[in-house]
Each structure stands twice: as structure tokens, then as C-alpha cells.
Amino acid sequence: MFDDAMDTILFDFAALLETRVGHDVWTTEDSVRYTLFAAMLRNMVEAHEVIQEFPHRLLGGEKRVDTWMPDFHGKDVAVEFKYDPDSRSGATLNETQRAGAVFEDLRRLQLLSDDAVCYFVYVTMKGMDRHFHNRHRELYGLVQGESFEIRRSYFADKPRTFMGKVDGVFEATVTCVVNQRFLDHNLRVYNIAKA
């Protein structure tokens, strides 16, 4: 029941995001998050069942889970979001640091994966799409249903600018739930669990 309900929400989210991008609507990370929230509402989740910016005890300090659903079909759900658009001003972006920030979100989710089903929603445009294809293909190239195990050794040869964004090496199993391209955007939704 849980898997079917969550898959329905995620595929509806992908369709809503594709419509948004197709209408060339200004989009931010919050826009992506609220598009998922809209998909939840359309698929029988009540607004009071979703918590934004949840201060989960395992993260400590001021760190929060972007979206938290306690007791969704008997399971807690954690969702982190990252939106990496191309620079609107034409300025060069530090793609290595941005990739490190993605892996930090994956690290945080694997910390929560004993307590919750964890998802990472990643939307890119051309710059980060190219970077991930060139530098992290084993993760980014996953198609729906495929998995990749991140091992501690994965971080051995990563640049300092990348590792400066990751709070520590970790191990996780990442399974692709959605891999979709529309116009100049690329959507990945991954399920994250401890390896």
C-alpha cells in the first residue's frame, strides 16, 4: 500500500513539474517543494499530515528535514530537495561545491533511514546535468528501479571543494524512483537507505 501510494504521488509530482517548466514559470527550490506538496494534496494527503522544515532529532542543532510526513500508510517519510538551475546572470557556478551539497543531503537522509523512508528530489538544468554525467555518472545515470551503493571509498579521490560541503563520508544505497527530462530540466527522485 505504501509503495503504491508514494509512487502515485511522485509520478503526479513529476507531471506537475513538467507542466510548470513547460509554461516557463519562474521556478525555485521552494517551487519544487510546493509542487510535491500539491501532488500530495491531490492524492489524498491532508495538509496537516505534512510538516515543512521538521527539526528531526537525529540531525541535531538547527538542521531540519525539508518535508516530513509522519505515519504515511504506517511509515514516516523524509524528503530533501535540491534545485540547481543554470546561472541566470551567466556567471560561472562552482559545480564541484554544488555536487558536494547534493551528497551532503544524501548523507543526512541515510542518517534518517532507520526511522523513515527517505527520498531525495533533485532538479537540474544543463550545467549540473553535464557535471553529474561527467563526474557522478554511476549515481546520476540510474534509471527507474536501478540502485547504486555509495561506499566510503567513493569519497577517496574527491576534490577538497567537494568534500568541504559533505560533513563526513558515509555509505548508502540509492535507488532511482524517477528519472525524467523535460525541456531544459532534469528530475531525479532517489530513495535513500543505509548500505
The 8 nearest C-alpha neighbors of each residue, nearest first, counted from 0:
[[1, 3, 2, 4, 72, 5, 73, 6],
 [0, 2, 4, 72, 3, 5, 71, 73],
 [3, 1, 5, 4, 0, 6, 7, 72],
 [2, 4, 6, 0, 5, 1, 7, 8],
 [3, 5, 7, 1, 2, 6, 0, 8],
 [4, 6, 8, 2, 7, 3, 1, 9],
 [5, 7, 9, 3, 8, 4, 2, 10],
 [8, 6, 4, 10, 5, 9, 11, 3],
 [9, 7, 5, 11, 6, 38, 10, 39],
 [10, 8, 12, 6, 11, 7, 5, 13],
 [9, 11, 13, 12, 7, 8, 6, 14],
 [10, 12, 14, 8, 13, 9, 38, 7],
 [13, 11, 9, 15, 38, 35, 10, 14],
 [12, 14, 10, 16, 11, 15, 17, 9],
 [13, 15, 17, 11, 12, 16, 18, 10],
 [16, 14, 12, 18, 17, 13, 11, 19],
 [17, 15, 19, 13, 18, 14, 12, 20],
 [16, 18, 14, 20, 15, 19, 21, 13],
 [19, 17, 21, 15, 16, 20, 22, 14],
 [20, 18, 16, 22, 21, 17, 24, 15],
 [21, 19, 23, 17, 22, 18, 24, 16],
 [22, 20, 18, 23, 19, 17, 182, 24],
 [21, 23, 19, 20, 24, 18, 17, 25],
 [24, 22, 20, 21, 25, 19, 26, 18],
 [23, 25, 22, 19, 26, 20, 21, 18],
 [26, 24, 23, 27, 20, 30, 19, 22],
 [25, 27, 30, 24, 28, 31, 20, 29],
 [28, 26, 30, 29, 31, 82, 25, 84],
 [27, 29, 82, 31, 30, 32, 81, 80],
 [30, 28, 32, 27, 31, 33, 26, 34],
 [31, 29, 27, 33, 28, 32, 26, 34],
 [30, 32, 34, 28, 29, 33, 27, 35],
 [33, 31, 29, 35, 34, 30, 28, 36],
 [34, 32, 36, 30, 35, 31, 29, 37],
 [33, 35, 37, 31, 36, 32, 30, 12],
 [36, 34, 38, 12, 33, 32, 37, 39],
 [35, 37, 33, 39, 34, 38, 40, 32],
 [38, 36, 34, 40, 35, 39, 33, 41],
 [39, 37, 35, 41, 12, 36, 40, 8],
 [40, 38, 36, 42, 44, 37, 41, 8],
 [39, 41, 44, 37, 42, 38, 43, 45],
 [42, 40, 38, 39, 43, 37, 44, 8],
 [43, 41, 39, 40, 44, 38, 8, 7],
 [42, 44, 40, 41, 45, 39, 38, 4],
 [45, 43, 40, 39, 42, 46, 48, 41],
 [44, 46, 48, 47, 40, 43, 49, 39],
 [47, 45, 48, 49, 44, 40, 36, 39],
 [46, 48, 45, 49, 50, 44, 68, 69],
 [49, 47, 45, 46, 68, 44, 50, 69],
 [50, 48, 68, 47, 46, 67, 51, 66],
 [51, 49, 67, 66, 53, 68, 52, 48],
 [50, 52, 66, 53, 65, 67, 49, 64],
 [53, 51, 65, 63, 64, 66, 54, 50],
 [52, 54, 64, 63, 51, 55, 50, 67],
 [55, 53, 63, 56, 64, 52, 62, 61],
 [56, 54, 57, 58, 53, 63, 64, 59],
 [55, 57, 59, 58, 54, 60, 63, 62],
 [58, 56, 55, 59, 111, 110, 54, 107],
 [59, 57, 56, 55, 62, 60, 63, 107],
 [60, 58, 56, 57, 62, 61, 55, 54],
 [61, 59, 62, 58, 54, 56, 63, 57],
 [60, 62, 63, 59, 54, 58, 55, 56],
 [63, 61, 60, 58, 59, 54, 64, 55],
 [62, 64, 54, 53, 52, 55, 65, 61],
 [63, 65, 53, 52, 66, 54, 79, 67],
 [66, 64, 52, 79, 51, 78, 63, 53],
 [67, 65, 51, 78, 64, 50, 77, 52],
 [66, 68, 77, 50, 76, 49, 53, 69],
 [69, 67, 49, 76, 75, 48, 71, 50],
 [68, 70, 75, 71, 67, 76, 74, 48],
 [69, 71, 74, 73, 75, 72, 68, 76],
 [70, 72, 74, 73, 69, 75, 68, 76],
 [73, 71, 1, 74, 70, 0, 4, 75],
 [72, 74, 70, 71, 75, 1, 69, 0],
 [75, 73, 70, 71, 72, 76, 115, 69],
 [74, 76, 69, 115, 70, 68, 71, 116],
 [77, 75, 116, 68, 115, 67, 117, 69],
 [76, 78, 117, 67, 66, 116, 118, 115],
 [79, 77, 118, 66, 119, 117, 65, 67],
 [78, 80, 119, 65, 120, 64, 118, 66],
 [81, 79, 120, 119, 121, 78, 82, 32],
 [80, 82, 121, 28, 120, 122, 83, 79],
 [83, 81, 122, 28, 123, 121, 84, 80],
 [82, 84, 123, 122, 81, 124, 85, 127],
 [85, 83, 124, 123, 82, 86, 126, 122],
 [84, 86, 124, 126, 87, 125, 83, 127],
 [85, 87, 89, 88, 90, 84, 92, 91],
 [86, 88, 89, 85, 90, 84, 91, 92],
 [89, 87, 86, 90, 85, 91, 92, 84],
 [88, 90, 86, 87, 91, 85, 92, 126],
 [91, 89, 88, 86, 92, 87, 85, 93],
 [92, 90, 89, 93, 86, 94, 88, 85],
 [91, 93, 94, 90, 86, 85, 97, 126],
 [94, 92, 95, 96, 97, 91, 98, 160],
 [93, 95, 97, 96, 92, 98, 127, 130],
 [94, 96, 98, 161, 97, 93, 99, 160],
 [97, 95, 161, 99, 98, 94, 160, 93],
 [96, 98, 94, 100, 99, 95, 93, 101],
 [97, 99, 101, 95, 100, 96, 94, 102],
 [100, 98, 161, 164, 96, 102, 97, 101],
 [99, 101, 103, 97, 164, 98, 102, 96],
 [102, 100, 98, 104, 99, 103, 105, 97],
 [101, 103, 105, 99, 104, 100, 106, 165],
 [102, 104, 165, 106, 100, 105, 101, 99],
 [105, 103, 107, 101, 102, 106, 108, 100],
 [104, 106, 102, 108, 103, 107, 109, 101],
 [107, 105, 103, 109, 104, 108, 102, 169],
 [106, 108, 104, 110, 105, 109, 103, 111],
 [109, 107, 111, 105, 110, 106, 117, 112],
 [108, 110, 112, 106, 111, 192, 193, 107],
 [111, 109, 107, 108, 112, 106, 57, 113],
 [112, 110, 108, 109, 114, 113, 115, 107],
 [111, 113, 109, 115, 192, 114, 110, 116],
 [112, 114, 111, 115, 110, 193, 192, 109],
 [115, 113, 112, 111, 75, 116, 74, 76],
 [116, 114, 75, 112, 76, 117, 113, 111],
 [115, 117, 76, 112, 75, 77, 118, 74],
 [118, 116, 77, 191, 190, 76, 78, 115],
 [119, 117, 190, 78, 189, 191, 77, 120],
 [118, 120, 79, 189, 188, 78, 80, 121],
 [121, 119, 188, 80, 187, 79, 81, 118],
 [120, 122, 81, 187, 186, 82, 80, 188],
 [123, 121, 186, 82, 185, 83, 81, 187],
 [124, 122, 83, 185, 184, 84, 127, 128],
 [123, 125, 184, 84, 183, 85, 126, 128],
 [124, 126, 128, 127, 129, 183, 85, 123],
 [127, 125, 129, 128, 124, 85, 130, 94],
 [128, 126, 130, 129, 125, 123, 131, 124],
 [127, 129, 125, 131, 126, 130, 123, 124],
 [128, 130, 132, 127, 126, 131, 125, 133],
 [131, 129, 127, 133, 132, 128, 134, 126],
 [130, 132, 135, 134, 133, 128, 129, 136],
 [133, 131, 136, 129, 130, 134, 135, 128],
 [132, 134, 130, 131, 136, 129, 135, 128],
 [135, 133, 131, 130, 132, 136, 129, 137],
 [136, 134, 131, 137, 138, 132, 139, 133],
 [135, 137, 132, 139, 140, 138, 131, 134],
 [138, 136, 135, 140, 139, 141, 147, 132],
 [139, 137, 136, 140, 135, 141, 147, 173],
 [138, 140, 136, 141, 137, 131, 135, 132],
 [139, 141, 136, 138, 137, 142, 132, 135],
 [142, 140, 139, 145, 138, 175, 143, 137],
 [141, 143, 145, 178, 175, 144, 140, 177],
 [142, 144, 175, 176, 177, 145, 178, 141],
 [143, 145, 175, 176, 142, 174, 146, 141],
 [146, 144, 142, 174, 141, 143, 175, 147],
 [147, 145, 174, 173, 175, 172, 144, 148],
 [148, 146, 173, 172, 138, 149, 174, 137],
 [149, 147, 172, 171, 150, 173, 194, 146],
 [148, 150, 171, 170, 172, 153, 147, 151],
 [149, 151, 170, 152, 153, 148, 169, 171],
 [150, 152, 153, 169, 168, 170, 154, 149],
 [151, 153, 155, 150, 154, 149, 156, 168],
 [154, 152, 151, 150, 155, 149, 156, 157],
 [153, 155, 152, 157, 156, 151, 168, 162],
 [156, 154, 152, 153, 157, 151, 158, 168],
 [157, 155, 154, 158, 153, 152, 159, 162],
 [156, 158, 154, 155, 161, 162, 159, 153],
 [159, 157, 161, 160, 162, 156, 95, 163],
 [158, 160, 162, 161, 163, 157, 164, 96],
 [159, 161, 163, 158, 96, 162, 95, 164],
 [162, 160, 99, 96, 95, 158, 159, 163],
 [161, 163, 159, 165, 164, 160, 99, 158],
 [162, 164, 160, 161, 165, 159, 99, 166],
 [163, 165, 99, 162, 100, 161, 96, 166],
 [166, 164, 103, 162, 167, 163, 99, 102],
 [167, 165, 164, 103, 168, 163, 162, 106],
 [168, 166, 165, 169, 162, 106, 103, 164],
 [167, 169, 151, 154, 170, 166, 165, 106],
 [170, 168, 151, 106, 167, 171, 150, 149],
 [169, 171, 150, 149, 194, 151, 193, 172],
 [172, 170, 194, 193, 149, 192, 148, 109],
 [171, 173, 148, 194, 192, 147, 193, 191],
 [172, 174, 191, 147, 146, 190, 189, 148],
 [175, 173, 146, 190, 189, 145, 144, 176],
 [176, 174, 189, 143, 144, 145, 177, 141],
 [175, 177, 143, 188, 189, 144, 174, 190],
 [178, 176, 188, 187, 143, 175, 179, 189],
 [179, 177, 187, 186, 142, 143, 188, 176],
 [178, 180, 186, 185, 177, 187, 181, 13],
 [181, 179, 185, 184, 186, 182, 178, 183],
 [182, 180, 184, 183, 17, 185, 179, 20],
 [181, 183, 184, 180, 21, 20, 185, 17],
 [182, 184, 124, 181, 125, 185, 180, 123],
 [185, 183, 124, 181, 182, 123, 180, 186],
 [184, 186, 180, 123, 122, 179, 124, 181],
 [187, 185, 122, 179, 178, 121, 180, 184],
 [186, 188, 178, 121, 177, 120, 122, 189],
 [187, 189, 120, 177, 176, 119, 175, 121],
 [190, 188, 175, 119, 174, 176, 118, 173],
 [189, 191, 118, 174, 117, 173, 175, 119],
 [192, 190, 173, 117, 118, 172, 109, 189],
 [193, 191, 172, 112, 109, 171, 194, 173],
 [192, 194, 171, 109, 172, 112, 170, 191],
 [193, 171, 172, 170, 192, 148, 149, 150]]
